[in-house]
């Protein structure tokens, strides 16, 4: 049984996409945009 789906996350700060290093996002103490591109939501 699956409880959660894997979601792609896009984080932008100062207009640049922040890439994770070892699944960790290094963000500044500043506003950022969190985008979840979800073409199809199933069982959510």
Residue pairs with C-beta under 8 A, 6 or more apart in sequence:
2 43
5 42
5 43
5 44
7 36
7 38
8 36
8 37
9 34
9 35
9 36
10 17
10 34
10 35
10 36
10 37
11 17
11 18
11 25
11 27
11 32
11 33
11 34
11 35
12 18
12 32
12 33
12 35
13 27
13 28
13 30
13 31
13 32
13 33
14 28
14 30
18 25
18 26
18 27
18 32
